[in-house]
Amino acid sequence: MLVGVVILAASPAAGAKRRDHTPPTFAGLKSATTCVPGPIGGGRTTSYTLRWDAATDNVSPSSTIVYLVYQANSPGSEDFSTPTYTTAAGATSFATPPLPADKAVYFVVRAQDRAGNIDRNTVEREGQNLCV
């Protein structure tokens, strides 16, 4: 008489989290644009629209990734220790609050997964006025 033994492997409990030490894969900011018709100056302000493609991650779905926006007044001077803005999860664009229209502004966007891992891209875009 044959007696069989079946061994069932335990699967992780529903909702169990995998350890994640890998930052998201993210190509960085694609554009930073605004439209201020006519001559710049006179204390005018404008909001810039930042756009990027969604990041991917080995654990976190793209819909849960948040984006950290860093802003600077000169090229390469972003302070990566503290983001200027943080987007909603899954966003692929962001509109800044009104900024002076007559000053240069530079942006870098980084992706952060649910585990807190942040990509290290340094793709910087200067805010561009498309209506000059």
DSSP file (Angstrom, degrees, kcal/mol; ACC not computed):
  #  RESIDUE AA STRUCTURE BP1 BP2  ACC     N-H-->O    O-->H-N    N-H-->O    O-->H-N    TCO  KAPPA ALPHA  PHI   PSI    X-CA   Y-CA   Z-CA
    1    1 A M              0   0    0      0, 0.0     2,-0.5     0, 0.0     0, 0.0   0.000 360.0 360.0 360.0 131.2    0.0    0.0    0.0
    2    2 A L        -     0   0    0      2,-0.0     2,-0.5     0, 0.0     0, 0.0  -0.772 360.0-165.2 -94.3 132.9    1.3    3.4   -1.0
    3    3 A V        -     0   0    0     -2,-0.5     2,-0.3     2,-0.0     0, 0.0  -0.977  10.9-153.8-117.0 123.3    0.9    6.3    1.4
    4    4 A G        -     0   0    0     -2,-0.5     2,-0.5     2,-0.0    -2,-0.0  -0.696   3.1-153.5 -98.2 148.1    1.5    9.7   -0.1
    5    5 A V        -     0   0    0     -2,-0.3     2,-0.5     2,-0.0    -2,-0.0  -0.981   5.9-159.8-119.9 128.5    2.6   12.8    1.7
    6    6 A V        -     0   0    0     -2,-0.5     2,-0.6     2,-0.0    -2,-0.0  -0.931   3.5-161.6-109.6 127.1    1.7   16.2    0.4
    7    7 A I        -     0   0    0     -2,-0.5     2,-0.6     2,-0.0    -2,-0.0  -0.936   4.2-159.0-109.9 122.8    3.8   19.1    1.6
    8    8 A L        -     0   0    0     -2,-0.6     2,-0.3     3,-0.0    -2,-0.0  -0.880  14.4-134.5-102.4 126.7    2.3   22.5    1.1
    9    9 A A        -     0   0    0     -2,-0.6     2,-0.3     1,-0.1    -2,-0.0  -0.601  24.3-118.0 -78.0 136.9    4.6   25.4    1.1
   10   10 A A        -     0   0    0     -2,-0.3    -1,-0.1     1,-0.0     3,-0.0  -0.568  27.1-151.6 -74.9 133.8    3.4   28.3    3.2
   11   11 A S        -     0   0    0     -2,-0.3     3,-0.1     1,-0.1    -3,-0.0  -0.740  32.7 -85.2-102.3 156.9    2.8   31.5    1.3
   12   12 A P        -     0   0    0      0, 0.0     3,-0.1     0, 0.0    -1,-0.1  -0.276  54.0 -99.9 -59.0 143.9    3.2   34.9    2.8
   13   13 A A    >   -     0   0    0      1,-0.1     3,-2.6     2,-0.1    -3,-0.0  -0.270  49.6 -85.2 -61.6 149.3    0.1   36.1    4.5
   14   14 A A  T 3  S+     0   0    0      1,-0.3    -1,-0.1    -3,-0.1     3,-0.1  -0.331 118.6  19.1 -56.6 134.5   -2.1   38.5    2.6
   15   15 A G  T 3  S+     0   0    0      1,-0.3    -1,-0.3    -3,-0.1     2,-0.1   0.369  87.6 144.2  85.0  -5.4   -0.8   42.0    3.1
   16   16 A A    <   -     0   0    0     -3,-2.6     2,-0.4     1,-0.1    -1,-0.3  -0.419  44.9-132.3 -65.9 142.8    2.6   40.8    4.2
   17   17 A K        -     0   0    0     -3,-0.1     2,-0.2    -2,-0.1    -1,-0.1  -0.810   5.7-135.5-103.3 136.6    5.3   43.2    2.9
   18   18 A R        -     0   0    0     -2,-0.4     2,-0.3     1,-0.1    41,-0.0  -0.583  35.5-101.6 -78.7 148.7    8.5   42.2    1.1
   19   19 A R        -     0   0    0     -2,-0.2     2,-0.5     2,-0.0    -1,-0.1  -0.558  40.7-163.5 -70.3 134.9   11.6   43.9    2.2
   20   20 A D        +     0   0    0     -2,-0.3    97,-0.1     1,-0.1    -1,-0.0  -0.962  30.2 153.5-129.3 114.8   12.5   46.6   -0.3
   21   21 A H        +     0   0    0     -2,-0.5    -1,-0.1     2,-0.1    -2,-0.0   0.240  51.3  96.4-119.3   9.3   15.9   48.2   -0.4
   22   22 A T        -     0   0    0     95,-0.1    36,-0.2     3,-0.0    37,-0.2  -0.885  69.1-132.8-107.6 126.3   15.9   49.1   -4.1
   23   23 A P        -     0   0    0      0, 0.0    35,-0.2     0, 0.0    95,-0.1  -0.308  36.9 -88.8 -70.1 160.2   14.9   52.6   -5.3
   24   24 A P        -     0   0    0      0, 0.0     2,-0.6     0, 0.0    33,-0.2  -0.226  36.4-114.0 -62.4 156.9   12.4   53.0   -8.1
   25   25 A T  B     +A   56   0A   0     31,-3.2    31,-2.2    -3,-0.1     2,-0.4  -0.870  49.0 165.5 -92.3 121.4   13.6   53.2  -11.7
   26   26 A F        -     0   0    0     -2,-0.6    29,-0.1    29,-0.2    95,-0.1  -0.991  38.1-154.9-147.5 130.0   12.9   56.7  -12.9
   27   27 A A        -     0   0    0     -2,-0.4     2,-0.1     1,-0.2    -1,-0.1   0.588  49.0-130.0 -81.7 -11.2   14.0   58.6  -16.0
   28   28 A G        -     0   0    0     25,-0.2    25,-0.5    93,-0.1    -1,-0.2  -0.341  48.3 -13.9  94.0-176.2   13.4   62.0  -14.3
   29   29 A L  E     -B   52   0B   0     94,-0.5    23,-0.2    80,-0.3     3,-0.1  -0.391  46.0-172.0 -67.5 131.9   11.7   65.2  -15.3
   30   30 A K  E     -     0   0B   0     21,-2.8     2,-0.3     1,-0.3    22,-0.2   0.834  65.8  -3.7 -91.9 -39.9   10.7   65.5  -19.0
   31   31 A S  E     -B   51   0B   0     20,-1.6    20,-2.2    94,-0.1     2,-0.3  -0.997  41.5-164.0-154.9 155.7    9.5   69.2  -19.0
   32   32 A A  E     +B   50   0B   0     94,-0.3    96,-3.0    -2,-0.3     2,-0.3  -0.862  36.5 161.8-140.2 101.3    8.8   72.2  -16.9
   33   33 A T  E     +Bc  49 128B   0     16,-2.3    16,-3.5    -2,-0.3     2,-0.3  -0.825  18.8 171.5-129.1 160.1    6.7   74.7  -18.8
   34   34 A T  E     - c   0 129B   0     94,-2.1    96,-3.1    -2,-0.3     2,-0.4  -0.913  25.8-130.6-149.7 174.2    4.4   77.7  -18.4
   35   35 A C        +     0   0    0     12,-0.3    12,-0.1    -2,-0.3    94,-0.1  -0.884  28.4 163.5-137.5 106.1    2.7   80.2  -20.6
   36   36 A V        -     0   0    0     -2,-0.4    95,-0.1     2,-0.1     2,-0.0  -0.902  27.9-149.3-119.3  98.1    3.1   83.9  -19.8
   37   37 A P        +     0   0    0      0, 0.0    95,-0.2     0, 0.0    -2,-0.0  -0.355  57.9  10.3 -69.0 148.3    2.0   85.9  -22.8
   38   38 A G  S    S-     0   0    0     93,-0.6    -2,-0.1    -2,-0.0    93,-0.1  -0.178 111.0 -17.3  81.4-175.2    3.6   89.3  -23.5
   39   39 A P        -     0   0    0      0, 0.0     2,-0.2     0, 0.0    93,-0.0  -0.330  66.6-124.4 -67.5 143.7    6.7   90.8  -21.8
   40   40 A I        +     0   0    0     61,-0.1     2,-0.3    92,-0.0    62,-0.1  -0.582  64.9  63.3 -84.0 148.1    7.8   89.4  -18.5
   41   41 A G    >   +     0   0    0     -2,-0.2     3,-0.9     1,-0.0    60,-0.1  -0.791  38.9 100.2 134.4-174.3    8.1   91.7  -15.5
   42   42 A G  T 3  S-     0   0    0     -2,-0.3    -1,-0.0     1,-0.2    -2,-0.0   0.763 112.3 -64.1  69.2  25.2    6.0   93.9  -13.2
   43   43 A G  T 3  S+     0   0    0      1,-0.2    -1,-0.2     0, 0.0    -3,-0.0   0.663  85.8 162.7  75.3  15.3    5.8   91.4  -10.4
   44   44 A R    <   -     0   0    0     -3,-0.9    57,-2.9    56,-0.1    58,-0.5  -0.330  21.1-155.9 -67.5 150.5    3.8   88.9  -12.5
   45   45 A T  E     -E  100   0C   0     55,-0.3     2,-0.3    56,-0.1    -1,-0.0  -0.861  10.2-174.3-123.7 161.5    3.7   85.3  -11.3
   46   46 A T  E     -E   99   0C   0     53,-2.7    53,-2.9    -2,-0.3     2,-0.4  -0.991  22.8-125.3-151.8 154.5    3.1   82.0  -13.1
   47   47 A S        -     0   0    0     -2,-0.3     2,-0.4    51,-0.2   -12,-0.3  -0.873  24.8-142.5-101.0 135.1    2.6   78.3  -12.3
   48   48 A Y        -     0   0    0     -2,-0.4    48,-2.6    49,-0.4     2,-0.6  -0.791   5.8-141.8 -96.8 139.5    4.9   75.8  -14.0
   49   49 A T  E     -BD  33  95B   0    -16,-3.5   -16,-2.3    -2,-0.4     2,-0.4  -0.908  16.2-161.3-101.4 120.2    3.6   72.4  -15.1
   50   50 A L  E     -BD  32  94B   0     44,-3.2    44,-2.0    -2,-0.6     2,-0.3  -0.831   9.3-171.3-101.1 137.7    6.1   69.7  -14.6
   51   51 A R  E     +BD  31  93B   0    -20,-2.2   -21,-2.8    -2,-0.4   -20,-1.6  -0.974  12.5 155.1-133.9 146.4    5.7   66.4  -16.5
   52   52 A W  E     -B   29   0B   0     40,-2.0     2,-0.3    -2,-0.3   -23,-0.1  -0.967  41.8 -99.5-156.4 164.5    7.4   62.9  -16.3
   53   53 A D        -     0   0    0    -25,-0.5   -25,-0.2    -2,-0.3   -26,-0.2  -0.664  54.8 -89.6 -87.1 149.5    6.8   59.3  -17.2
   54   54 A A        -     0   0    0     -2,-0.3   -27,-0.1     1,-0.1     2,-0.1  -0.254  40.1-125.4 -60.8 142.1    5.8   57.0  -14.3
   55   55 A A        -     0   0    0      7,-0.2     2,-0.3   -29,-0.1   -29,-0.2  -0.444  19.0-141.5 -78.9 159.7    8.5   55.3  -12.3
   56   56 A T  B     -A   25   0A   0    -31,-2.2   -31,-3.2    -2,-0.1     2,-0.3  -0.875  15.6-168.3-119.7 158.9    8.6   51.5  -11.9
   57   57 A D        -     0   0    0      3,-0.4     5,-0.1    -2,-0.3     8,-0.0  -0.980  32.0-124.8-146.4 154.8    9.6   49.6   -8.8
   58   58 A N  S    S+     0   0    0     -2,-0.3    -1,-0.1   -36,-0.2    -2,-0.0   0.669 109.4   8.3 -74.9 -16.4   10.4   46.0   -7.9
   59   59 A V  S    S+     0   0    0      1,-0.2    -1,-0.1   -37,-0.2    -2,-0.1   0.639 113.8  72.0-128.0 -50.9    7.8   46.0   -5.1
   60   60 A S  S    S-     0   0    0      1,-0.1    -3,-0.4    -4,-0.1    -1,-0.2  -0.559  78.8-122.5 -78.6 130.7    5.6   49.2   -5.1
   61   61 A P    >   -     0   0    0      0, 0.0     3,-2.2     0, 0.0     4,-0.5  -0.373  26.7-113.3 -63.7 151.4    3.1   49.5   -7.9
   62   62 A S  G >  S+     0   0    0      1,-0.3     3,-1.1     2,-0.2    28,-0.3   0.818 115.5  65.8 -55.9 -31.2    3.5   52.7  -10.0
   63   63 A S  G 3  S+     0   0    0      1,-0.2    -1,-0.3    26,-0.1    28,-0.1   0.622 102.5  47.5 -69.1 -11.2    0.2   54.0   -8.6
   64   64 A T  G <  S+     0   0    0     -3,-2.2     2,-0.3    25,-0.1    -1,-0.2   0.458  85.6 106.9-107.3  -3.2    1.8   54.2   -5.1
   65   65 A I    <   -     0   0    0     -3,-1.1    25,-3.1    -4,-0.5    26,-0.3  -0.604  54.5-156.3 -79.4 132.9    5.0   56.0   -6.0
   66   66 A V  E     -F  112   0D   0     46,-2.2    46,-3.0    -2,-0.3     2,-0.4  -0.729   9.1-133.3-103.9 159.6    5.2   59.6   -4.9
   67   67 A Y  E     -F  111   0D   0     -2,-0.3    20,-2.5    21,-0.3     2,-0.6  -0.942   5.7-147.2-119.9 134.3    7.5   62.2   -6.5
   68   68 A L  E     -FG 110  86D   0     42,-3.4    42,-2.5    -2,-0.4     2,-0.5  -0.879  14.3-154.9-101.5 122.6    9.7   64.6   -4.7
   69   69 A V  E     -FG 109  85D   0     16,-2.8    15,-2.2    -2,-0.6    16,-2.0  -0.865   6.8-166.7-104.4 125.9   10.1   68.0   -6.5
   70   70 A Y  E     -F  108   0D   0     38,-3.2    38,-2.0    -2,-0.5     2,-0.4  -0.938   5.8-165.9-113.3 133.3   13.2   70.0   -5.8
   71   71 A Q  E     +F  107   0D   0     -2,-0.4     8,-0.4    36,-0.2     2,-0.3  -0.928   9.2 173.9-122.7 142.7   13.3   73.7   -6.9
   72   72 A A  E     -F  106   0D   0     34,-2.3    34,-2.8    -2,-0.4     6,-0.1  -0.958  34.5-137.3-143.4 161.4   16.3   76.0   -7.2
   73   73 A N  S    S+     0   0    0     -2,-0.3    31,-0.2    32,-0.2    34,-0.1   0.481  92.4  36.3 -97.4  -5.7   17.1   79.5   -8.5
   74   74 A S  S >  S-     0   0    0     32,-0.1     3,-1.6     0, 0.0    32,-0.1  -0.983 101.3 -81.8-142.9 154.2   20.3   78.5  -10.2
   75   75 A P  T 3  S+     0   0    0      0, 0.0    -2,-0.1     0, 0.0    51,-0.0  -0.257 109.9   5.1 -59.1 135.2   21.4   75.4  -12.1
   76   76 A G  T 3  S+     0   0    0      1,-0.1    -3,-0.0    46,-0.1    48,-0.0   0.576  95.9 111.1  74.5  10.4   22.5   72.5   -9.9
   77   77 A S    <   +     0   0    0     -3,-1.6    -4,-0.2     2,-0.1    -1,-0.1   0.173  35.7 135.8-106.3  20.6   21.7   74.2   -6.6
   78   78 A E        -     0   0    0     -6,-0.1     2,-0.9    -8,-0.1    -6,-0.1  -0.403  54.1-132.4 -64.5 141.8   18.8   72.0   -5.6
   79   79 A D    >   -     0   0    0     -8,-0.4     3,-1.2     3,-0.2    -8,-0.1  -0.849  20.3-171.7 -97.0 101.7   18.9   70.9   -1.9
   80   80 A F  T 3  S+     0   0    0     -2,-0.9    -1,-0.1     1,-0.2    -2,-0.0   0.454  73.3  76.8 -77.9   1.0   18.2   67.2   -2.0
   81   81 A S  T 3  S+     0   0    0      1,-0.3    -1,-0.2    -3,-0.0    -2,-0.0   0.761 107.4  24.0 -79.3 -23.4   17.8   66.9    1.8
   82   82 A T  S <  S-     0   0    0     -3,-1.2    -1,-0.3   -14,-0.0    -3,-0.2  -0.948  80.8-133.0-143.8 119.4   14.3   68.4    1.7
   83   83 A P        -     0   0    0      0, 0.0   -13,-0.2     0, 0.0     3,-0.1  -0.390   7.6-142.7 -69.3 149.7   11.9   68.4   -1.3
   84   84 A T  S    S+     0   0    0    -15,-2.2     2,-0.3     1,-0.2   -14,-0.2   0.867  86.1   6.6 -74.8 -39.1   10.2   71.7   -2.1
   85   85 A Y  E     -G   69   0D   0    -16,-2.0   -16,-2.8    11,-0.0     2,-0.4  -0.958  63.3-151.3-140.1 156.5    7.0   69.9   -3.0
   86   86 A T  E     -G   68   0D   0     -2,-0.3   -18,-0.2   -18,-0.2     2,-0.1  -1.000  20.2-141.6-129.3 132.3    5.7   66.3   -2.8
   87   87 A T        -     0   0    0    -20,-2.5     2,-0.1    -2,-0.4     3,-0.1  -0.287  26.2 -91.5 -85.7 171.8    3.1   65.0   -5.2
   88   88 A A    >   -     0   0    0      1,-0.1     3,-1.6   -22,-0.1   -21,-0.3  -0.451  61.3 -80.0 -71.3 155.9    0.1   62.7   -4.7
   89   89 A A  T 3  S+     0   0    0      1,-0.2   -23,-0.2   -23,-0.1   -25,-0.1  -0.346 115.2  14.4 -60.4 137.1    0.9   59.0   -5.2
   90   90 A G  T 3  S+     0   0    0    -25,-3.1    -1,-0.2   -28,-0.3   -24,-0.1   0.419  87.9 149.3  81.1  -0.4    0.9   57.9   -8.9
   91   91 A A    <   -     0   0    0     -3,-1.6    -1,-0.2   -26,-0.3     3,-0.1  -0.313  30.1-174.7 -66.4 147.0    1.1   61.5  -10.3
   92   92 A T  S    S+     0   0    0      1,-0.1   -40,-2.0   -38,-0.1     2,-0.3   0.166  72.2  34.3-124.0  13.8    2.9   62.1  -13.6
   93   93 A S  E     -D   51   0B   0    -42,-0.2     2,-0.3     2,-0.0   -42,-0.2  -0.977  60.7-166.8-157.0 163.2    2.6   65.8  -13.5
   94   94 A F  E     -D   50   0B   0    -44,-2.0   -44,-3.2    -2,-0.3     2,-0.5  -0.968  12.8-146.4-154.9 136.1    2.6   68.6  -11.0
   95   95 A A  E     -D   49   0B   0     -2,-0.3   -46,-0.2   -46,-0.2    -2,-0.0  -0.929  22.7-139.1-105.8 123.6    1.6   72.3  -11.1
   96   96 A T        -     0   0    0    -48,-2.6     3,-0.1    -2,-0.5   -11,-0.0  -0.303  25.5-101.5 -71.1 160.7    3.7   74.6   -8.9
   97   97 A P        -     0   0    0      0, 0.0   -49,-0.4     0, 0.0   -51,-0.1  -0.345  67.8 -59.9 -68.1 168.5    2.1   77.4   -6.9
   98   98 A P        -     0   0    0      0, 0.0   -51,-0.2     0, 0.0   -53,-0.0  -0.270  63.0-175.0 -57.0 132.9    2.6   80.8   -8.5
   99   99 A L  E     -E   46   0C   0    -53,-2.9   -53,-2.7    -3,-0.1     2,-0.1  -0.886  40.0 -78.6-124.4 155.7    6.3   81.8   -8.8
  100  100 A P  E >   -E   45   0C   0      0, 0.0     3,-0.9     0, 0.0   -55,-0.3  -0.344  36.4-150.8 -56.5 128.7    7.9   85.0  -10.1
  101  101 A A  T 3  S+     0   0    0    -57,-2.9   -56,-0.1     1,-0.2   -65,-0.1   0.651  89.8  58.6 -77.6 -14.9    7.6   85.0  -13.9
  102  102 A D  T 3  S+     0   0    0    -58,-0.5     2,-0.4     2,-0.1    -1,-0.2   0.268  93.8  77.7-101.2  12.8   10.8   87.2  -14.3
  103  103 A K  S <  S-     0   0    0     -3,-0.9     2,-0.1    -4,-0.0    -4,-0.0  -0.945  82.2-112.3-123.4 144.0   13.2   84.8  -12.5
  104  104 A A        -     0   0    0     -2,-0.4     2,-0.4   -31,-0.2    -2,-0.1  -0.446  34.7-171.4 -68.3 143.4   14.9   81.6  -13.7
  105  105 A V        -     0   0    0     22,-0.2    22,-3.1    -2,-0.1     2,-0.3  -0.999   5.9-161.4-139.9 141.0   13.7   78.5  -11.9
  106  106 A Y  E     -FH  72 126D   0    -34,-2.8   -34,-2.3    -2,-0.4     2,-0.3  -0.925   6.7-163.1-125.6 145.9   15.1   75.0  -12.1
  107  107 A F  E     -FH  71 125D   0     18,-2.5    18,-2.3    -2,-0.3     2,-0.4  -0.967  14.0-176.1-133.8 145.9   13.6   71.7  -11.1
  108  108 A V  E     -FH  70 124D   0    -38,-2.0   -38,-3.2    -2,-0.3     2,-0.4  -0.990  14.1-159.8-131.0 137.9   14.6   68.1  -10.4
  109  109 A V  E     -F   69   0D   0     14,-0.5     2,-0.3    -2,-0.4   -80,-0.3  -0.975   7.8-172.9-120.2 133.5   12.0   65.4   -9.7
  110  110 A R  E     -F   68   0D   0    -42,-2.5   -42,-3.4    -2,-0.4     2,-0.3  -0.936  19.9-125.8-124.4 148.8   12.8   62.1   -7.9
  111  111 A A  E     -F   67   0D   0     -2,-0.3     8,-2.3   -44,-0.2     2,-0.4  -0.734  19.0-166.1 -95.6 140.6   10.6   59.0   -7.3
  112  112 A Q  E     -FI  66 118D   0    -46,-3.0   -46,-2.2    -2,-0.3     6,-0.2  -0.990   9.1-148.9-128.0 124.9   10.0   57.6   -3.8
  113  113 A D    >   -     0   0    0      4,-2.2     3,-1.9    -2,-0.4   -48,-0.1  -0.247  37.0 -92.7 -84.1 177.6    8.5   54.1   -3.3
  114  114 A R  T 3  S+     0   0    0      1,-0.3    -1,-0.1     2,-0.1   -49,-0.0   0.762 125.0  58.2 -63.5 -25.0    6.4   53.0   -0.4
  115  115 A A  T 3  S-     0   0    0    -93,-0.1    -1,-0.3     2,-0.1   -95,-0.1   0.527 120.7-107.1 -82.0  -4.8    9.4   51.7    1.5
  116  116 A G    <   +     0   0    0     -3,-1.9     2,-0.3     1,-0.3    -2,-0.1   0.473  68.9 147.8  93.7   2.4   11.0   55.2    1.4
  117  117 A N        -     0   0    0    -95,-0.2    -4,-2.2   -97,-0.1     2,-0.4  -0.549  30.7-159.1 -72.6 134.7   13.6   54.4   -1.2
  118  118 A I  B     -I  112   0D   0     -2,-0.3    -6,-0.2    -6,-0.2   -51,-0.0  -0.954  14.0-125.8-120.1 132.1   14.4   57.4   -3.4
  119  119 A D        -     0   0    0     -8,-2.3   -94,-0.1    -2,-0.4   -97,-0.0  -0.276  15.1-138.3 -68.4 165.3   16.0   57.3   -6.9
  120  120 A R        +     0   0    0    -94,-0.1    -1,-0.1   -10,-0.1   -10,-0.1   0.059  44.7 146.3-116.2  23.5   19.1   59.5   -7.4
  121  121 A N        -     0   0    0      1,-0.1   -93,-0.1   -95,-0.1   -94,-0.1  -0.238  32.8-162.6 -62.6 153.4   18.5   61.0  -10.8
  122  122 A T        +     0   0    0      2,-0.1     2,-0.5   -14,-0.0    -1,-0.1   0.012  32.7 147.7-124.2  25.5   19.9   64.5  -11.4
  123  123 A V        -     0   0    0    -14,-0.2   -14,-0.5   -96,-0.0   -94,-0.5  -0.511  28.9-168.9 -66.5 116.3   17.9   65.4  -14.6
  124  124 A E  E     -H  108   0D   0     -2,-0.5     2,-0.4   -16,-0.1   -16,-0.2  -0.895  10.4-169.6-113.8 138.2   17.3   69.1  -14.2
  125  125 A R  E     -H  107   0D   0    -18,-2.3   -18,-2.5    -2,-0.4     2,-0.4  -0.988  17.8-135.7-126.1 136.2   15.0   71.2  -16.3
  126  126 A E  E     -H  106   0D   0     -2,-0.4   -94,-0.3   -20,-0.2   -20,-0.2  -0.713  37.8-101.8 -83.3 138.9   14.8   75.0  -16.4
  127  127 A G        -     0   0    0    -22,-3.1     2,-0.4    -2,-0.4   -22,-0.2  -0.437  43.3-154.5 -60.1 128.7   11.2   76.4  -16.4
  128  128 A Q  E     -c   33   0B   0    -96,-3.0   -94,-2.1    -2,-0.2     2,-0.7  -0.921  12.2-142.2-115.2 131.8   10.4   77.4  -20.0
  129  129 A N  E >   -c   34   0B   0     -2,-0.4     3,-0.6   -96,-0.2   -94,-0.2  -0.828  14.0-172.0 -89.8 114.4    7.9   80.0  -21.0
  130  130 A L  T 3  S+     0   0    0    -96,-3.1   -95,-0.2    -2,-0.7    -1,-0.1   0.475  76.4  59.7 -85.8  -2.0    6.2   78.6  -24.2
  131  131 A C  T 3         0   0    0    -97,-0.3   -93,-0.6     1,-0.2    -1,-0.2   0.113 360.0 360.0-115.6  22.0    4.3   81.8  -24.9
  132  132 A V    <         0   0    0     -3,-0.6    -1,-0.2   -95,-0.2    -2,-0.1   0.467 360.0 360.0 -84.9 360.0    7.0   84.4  -25.3
